[in-house]
């Protein structure tokens, strides 16, 4: 299963998981790095594979590689990724995701928020992006 980032609506980036042979881990890392290289705050909105965030398991080699990548890029992840907003319509599943949210934030360095709908996720994303925009003082 491959993580896909779609930046067509940047600074709102879409995250999806594809079961097919959509690309390699190298391509996924390169896409994420290209977003960070823009030097502009952005928000990631995602839904998991079949709507399940914890279904995606990495083998130990992938986990180690992901951890090393995350550690290497953490300062820029903290600076530019305002949040990952995960859309989960089920209230019970949203409540059940709290522990995962804490682990995700420690691992990636940016908050993981949960929204009940696409509309709520977009509203949250726009609010985060407005608060992230530096005021450009003339001086």
C-alpha angles and dihedrals in degrees: 000000000000130000110230124197118199114195097178090115096039129198080041107060121194120222122198137160120231122200091202131079093277096150145307132286087251090059091049092051091046091051091051091047090050089056091050090047089062087073091216127119114252141173126225118217115193148168122198130238106293086352094293118121098189096047091084108091124182122207114242093262092052091046092053092047092048091049092050092048092048092049093048093050100034097110091055093040089055092046101046109023105076092185148320107243112200117201111220118162094191112090091203092053091047090055090046091055096066096097090046090051091056092048091046093052092049091049100044102027096233131086123267112213128185126221129190094220145012089255092053090047092053091048091051091046093051091049092051092047093050091052090046095055110103114228106247103223116195110231 
